[in-house]
Amino acid sequence: MKSPDDDTFLPHDTVGYALKRAQQAMRLHMDRQLRDIGLSAPQYSVMASLEAEPGASNARLARRTFVTPQTMQAMLVKLEQAGLITRTPDADHGRIQRTELTDTGRAALTKAHLAVRQSEQLARDAATPETIAILTRIAMALG
């Protein structure tokens, strides 16, 4: 039988668990901030990716936003129905859909950037520059 002084593995005291808790808290805060704009954090991520890479394919967007292609397809349908994006067939590959922000989407994204900055600022205020550097090193080491 192990004593309390042994190196007992406690999953809830791990770096991975702390990272997941922080990520989940950030996601929930962002969702609350974005709700009035009619977006979720994943939808914001898609739209921000489209701002950075207009015309990105569904597969590319899925990779950039850490979701499956099937989930991305469902998200794009909702964003298109809301008038925030347009999708057109690729000229060279008819099965590939190129996605771009609409004027309405760009306006919503501008508001969303402001909302997300509030979440980002709260996270930065709770951390030090060294903490952010450590998190970046952890991501690089595991990626």
C-alpha positions as CSV (number, residue, x, y, z in Angstrom):
1,M,0.0,0.0,0.0
2,K,1.3,3.5,-0.9
3,S,1.8,6.1,1.6
4,P,0.6,9.7,1.0
5,D,4.2,10.7,0.5
6,D,4.6,8.4,-2.6
7,D,4.5,9.7,-6.1
8,T,0.8,9.0,-6.5
9,F,-0.6,10.1,-9.9
10,L,-3.4,12.5,-9.4
11,P,-5.0,13.2,-12.8
12,H,-6.8,16.4,-11.6
13,D,-3.5,17.8,-10.5
14,T,-1.8,17.5,-13.8
15,V,-0.6,20.2,-16.3
16,G,-3.0,18.7,-18.9
17,Y,-6.0,19.0,-16.6
18,A,-5.0,22.6,-15.7
19,L,-4.7,23.5,-19.4
20,K,-8.1,22.0,-20.2
21,R,-9.7,23.8,-17.3
22,A,-8.2,27.1,-18.5
23,Q,-9.2,26.4,-22.1
24,Q,-12.8,25.5,-21.0
25,A,-13.1,28.7,-18.9
26,M,-11.8,30.8,-21.8
27,R,-14.3,29.2,-24.1
28,L,-17.2,29.7,-21.8
29,H,-16.3,33.3,-21.2
30,M,-15.9,33.9,-25.0
31,D,-19.3,32.3,-25.6
32,R,-20.9,34.6,-23.1
33,Q,-19.2,37.7,-24.7
34,L,-20.2,36.6,-28.2
35,R,-23.8,35.6,-27.4
36,D,-25.2,39.1,-28.1
37,I,-23.5,39.1,-31.5
38,G,-25.2,35.8,-32.3
39,L,-21.9,33.8,-32.4
40,S,-20.2,31.0,-30.5
41,A,-16.5,30.7,-29.9
42,P,-16.1,28.1,-32.6
43,Q,-18.1,30.2,-35.1
44,Y,-15.9,33.2,-34.2
45,S,-12.8,31.0,-34.8
46,V,-14.1,30.1,-38.3
47,M,-14.9,33.7,-39.2
48,A,-11.5,34.9,-37.9
49,S,-9.8,32.1,-40.0
50,L,-11.7,33.3,-43.0
51,E,-10.6,36.9,-42.4
52,A,-7.0,35.6,-42.3
53,E,-7.5,33.3,-45.3
54,P,-10.4,34.3,-47.5
55,G,-11.6,31.5,-49.7
56,A,-10.4,28.7,-47.4
57,S,-11.8,25.3,-48.1
58,N,-14.0,23.4,-45.5
59,A,-11.1,21.0,-44.9
60,R,-8.7,23.8,-44.3
61,L,-11.1,25.6,-41.9
62,A,-11.7,22.4,-40.0
63,R,-7.9,21.9,-39.4
64,R,-7.4,25.6,-38.4
65,T,-10.3,25.5,-35.9
66,F,-9.7,22.0,-34.4
67,V,-13.0,20.4,-35.5
68,T,-13.9,17.5,-37.8
69,P,-14.9,18.2,-41.4
70,Q,-18.4,17.1,-40.5
71,T,-18.7,19.6,-37.7
72,M,-17.2,22.3,-39.9
73,Q,-19.9,21.6,-42.6
74,A,-22.7,22.0,-40.0
75,M,-21.1,25.3,-38.7
76,L,-20.8,26.6,-42.2
77,V,-24.4,25.9,-43.0
78,K,-25.5,27.9,-40.0
79,L,-23.1,30.8,-40.8
80,E,-24.4,30.8,-44.4
81,Q,-28.0,30.7,-43.3
82,A,-27.3,33.7,-41.0
83,G,-25.9,35.6,-44.0
84,L,-22.4,35.8,-42.5
85,I,-20.5,33.8,-45.2
86,T,-20.9,32.8,-48.8
87,R,-19.7,29.5,-50.3
88,T,-19.0,29.0,-54.0
89,P,-17.6,26.0,-55.8
90,D,-13.9,26.1,-56.5
91,A,-13.2,26.8,-60.2
92,D,-10.8,23.9,-60.5
93,H,-12.3,21.4,-58.1
94,G,-16.1,21.5,-58.2
95,R,-16.4,19.5,-55.0
96,I,-14.4,22.0,-53.0
97,Q,-16.4,25.0,-51.6
98,R,-14.6,28.3,-51.2
99,T,-15.9,30.3,-48.2
100,E,-15.7,34.0,-47.7
101,L,-17.2,36.5,-45.3
102,T,-20.1,38.7,-46.4
103,D,-20.2,42.4,-45.5
104,T,-22.6,41.4,-42.7
105,G,-20.1,38.8,-41.6
106,R,-17.2,41.3,-41.6
107,A,-19.3,43.7,-39.5
108,A,-20.2,40.9,-37.0
109,L,-16.5,39.9,-36.9
110,T,-15.4,43.4,-36.0
111,K,-17.8,43.4,-33.0
112,A,-16.7,39.9,-32.1
113,H,-13.0,40.9,-32.1
114,L,-13.9,43.5,-29.4
115,A,-15.8,40.9,-27.4
116,V,-13.0,38.3,-27.6
117,R,-10.4,40.9,-26.6
118,Q,-12.2,41.2,-23.3
119,S,-11.7,37.5,-22.6
120,E,-8.1,37.7,-23.8
121,Q,-7.4,40.6,-21.5
122,L,-8.9,38.8,-18.5
123,A,-6.7,35.8,-19.2
124,R,-3.6,38.0,-19.7
125,D,-4.3,39.9,-16.5
126,A,-4.4,36.6,-14.6
127,A,-1.1,35.5,-16.1
128,T,2.4,36.8,-16.3
129,P,4.5,37.1,-19.5
130,E,6.5,34.1,-18.2
131,T,3.3,32.1,-17.8
132,I,2.3,32.8,-21.4
133,A,5.8,31.8,-22.6
134,I,5.6,28.5,-20.6
135,L,2.2,27.7,-22.1
136,T,3.6,28.4,-25.6
137,R,6.6,26.1,-24.9
138,I,4.3,23.4,-23.6
139,A,2.2,23.6,-26.8
140,M,5.3,23.5,-29.0
141,A,6.8,20.5,-27.0
142,L,3.6,18.5,-27.4
143,G,2.8,19.6,-30.9
